[in-house]
């Protein structure tokens, strides 16, 4: 019986650790990225610029090591009009830097990593207040954003 309880305890601890990596805390080689209870993105306990809106609904995922940097994908939940926008945080020994927001507002993403870049692809998005025809047309669009060396591009142009 003790072995059974011990085994379940280990599984619960492992699950809690995995959840911490995919949500409010990600540990990089250079320090922890966390989301405070107030919804502020912090690196080593200090807020990152630019600040996000209070209660922005941030989540952290997808830690990647690209050369001398750790790169984390940040999702900002936005509601019905724009369900999600995305940011990359580049973490190096010198500190952390956030890219410009990117995305089509879709929360249906696919992430691919190559040797020196990360691509995030998603369909287009039209909100529930748009016509069904506009929503259907947007859903057939394909947007691909590529992160390389601290810059996010779409169709070869930097996202601003």
C-alpha positions as CSV (number, residue, x, y, z in Angstrom):
1,X,0.0,0.0,0.0
2,X,2.8,2.4,0.8
3,X,4.4,1.8,-2.6
4,X,1.1,2.6,-4.2
5,X,0.7,5.9,-2.3
6,X,4.4,6.8,-2.9
7,X,3.9,6.1,-6.7
8,X,0.8,8.4,-6.9
9,X,2.6,11.1,-4.9
10,X,5.5,11.0,-7.4
11,X,3.1,11.2,-10.3
12,X,1.3,14.2,-8.8
13,X,4.6,16.0,-8.2
14,X,5.8,15.4,-11.7
15,X,2.5,16.7,-13.1
16,X,2.7,19.8,-11.0
17,X,6.2,20.4,-12.2
18,X,5.2,20.0,-15.8
19,X,2.3,22.4,-15.3
20,X,4.6,25.0,-13.8
21,X,6.7,24.8,-17.0
22,X,3.6,25.4,-19.2
23,X,1.8,28.3,-17.6
24,X,3.1,30.7,-15.0
25,X,6.8,29.8,-14.7
26,X,9.5,28.8,-17.1
27,X,13.0,28.3,-15.9
28,X,15.6,29.4,-18.5
29,X,19.4,29.0,-18.4
30,X,19.6,32.6,-17.2
31,X,16.8,32.8,-14.7
32,X,13.0,32.3,-14.3
33,X,10.3,34.0,-16.4
34,X,7.1,34.2,-14.3
35,X,3.7,35.7,-14.5
36,X,2.7,37.5,-11.2
37,X,-0.7,37.1,-9.7
38,X,-1.5,40.6,-11.1
39,X,-0.7,39.3,-14.6
40,X,2.7,41.0,-14.9
41,X,5.5,39.3,-16.9
42,X,8.6,39.1,-14.7
43,X,12.2,38.1,-15.4
44,X,14.1,37.3,-12.2
45,X,11.3,39.0,-10.3
46,X,11.5,42.3,-12.3
47,X,8.8,43.5,-14.7
48,X,9.7,43.4,-18.4
49,X,9.1,46.2,-20.8
50,X,6.8,46.8,-22.5
51,X,4.3,46.2,-19.7
52,X,1.2,44.3,-20.5
53,X,-2.3,45.4,-19.5
54,X,-3.4,44.3,-16.0
55,X,-5.2,41.0,-16.1
56,X,-4.1,40.4,-19.7
57,X,-4.4,36.7,-19.4
58,X,-0.7,35.8,-20.1
59,X,0.7,32.3,-20.4
60,X,4.2,31.0,-21.1
61,X,5.1,28.0,-23.2
62,X,7.5,26.5,-25.6
63,X,11.0,27.1,-24.2
64,X,13.6,26.8,-27.0
65,X,17.4,27.1,-26.9
66,X,18.7,28.9,-29.9
67,X,22.5,29.4,-29.7
68,X,23.3,31.7,-26.7
69,X,19.6,32.6,-26.1
70,X,16.6,30.9,-24.6
71,X,13.4,31.8,-26.4
72,X,9.9,31.6,-24.8
73,X,6.6,32.0,-26.5
74,X,4.1,34.2,-24.5
75,X,0.4,34.1,-25.3
76,X,-1.9,37.0,-24.4
77,X,-5.5,36.0,-24.3
78,X,-7.8,38.7,-25.5
79,X,-11.4,37.5,-25.5
80,X,-13.9,37.1,-28.3
81,X,-12.8,40.0,-30.5
82,X,-9.2,38.8,-30.6
83,X,-8.7,35.6,-28.7
84,X,-4.9,35.6,-28.7
85,X,-1.8,37.6,-29.6
86,X,1.7,36.3,-29.2
87,X,5.2,37.5,-28.2
88,X,8.6,35.9,-28.0
89,X,10.8,36.7,-25.1
90,X,14.5,36.3,-25.8
91,X,16.5,35.6,-22.7
92,X,20.3,35.9,-22.6
93,X,22.9,36.3,-20.0
94,X,22.5,40.1,-20.4
95,X,18.7,40.1,-19.8
96,X,15.4,39.6,-21.4
97,X,13.7,41.3,-24.4
98,X,10.2,41.1,-25.7
99,X,9.3,41.2,-29.4
100,X,6.4,43.1,-30.9
101,X,3.0,41.4,-30.7
102,X,2.2,39.2,-33.6
103,X,-0.6,37.0,-34.8
104,X,-3.9,37.0,-36.7
105,X,-5.9,36.8,-33.4
106,X,-6.4,33.0,-33.8
107,X,-5.6,30.8,-30.9
108,X,-5.1,27.8,-33.2
109,X,-1.3,27.7,-33.7
110,X,1.3,25.3,-34.9
111,X,4.9,25.8,-33.8
112,X,7.9,24.4,-35.7
113,X,11.6,24.9,-34.8
114,X,14.5,24.7,-37.2
115,X,18.2,25.2,-36.4
116,X,18.1,29.0,-35.9
117,X,14.4,30.0,-36.1
118,X,11.0,29.3,-34.8
119,X,7.9,29.5,-37.0
120,X,4.3,30.0,-35.7
121,X,1.6,29.3,-38.2
122,X,-2.1,30.0,-37.8
123,X,-5.3,30.6,-39.8
124,X,-6.7,34.1,-40.3
125,X,-9.4,35.3,-37.9
126,X,-12.6,37.3,-38.0
127,X,-14.5,37.7,-34.8
128,X,-18.1,36.6,-34.0
129,X,-19.5,40.0,-35.0
130,X,-18.3,39.6,-38.6
131,X,-20.3,37.9,-41.3
132,X,-20.1,34.1,-41.6
133,X,-18.6,34.6,-45.1
134,X,-15.8,36.8,-43.7
135,X,-15.1,34.3,-40.9
136,X,-15.0,31.4,-43.4
137,X,-12.6,33.3,-45.8
138,X,-10.3,34.2,-42.9
139,X,-10.2,30.6,-41.7
140,X,-8.8,29.6,-45.1
141,X,-5.9,32.1,-44.8
142,X,-2.5,30.9,-43.6
143,X,-0.3,33.2,-41.6
144,X,3.3,32.2,-40.9
145,X,5.4,34.3,-38.4
146,X,9.1,33.5,-38.2
147,X,11.3,34.3,-35.2
148,X,15.0,34.6,-35.9
149,X,17.7,36.4,-33.9
150,X,15.2,38.4,-31.8
151,X,13.0,39.6,-34.7
152,X,9.6,38.3,-35.8
153,X,8.7,38.6,-39.5
154,X,5.7,37.7,-41.7
155,X,6.3,37.4,-45.4
156,X,9.9,38.6,-44.9
157,X,8.8,41.9,-43.3
158,X,9.4,42.7,-39.6
159,X,6.3,42.7,-37.5
160,X,5.6,46.1,-35.9
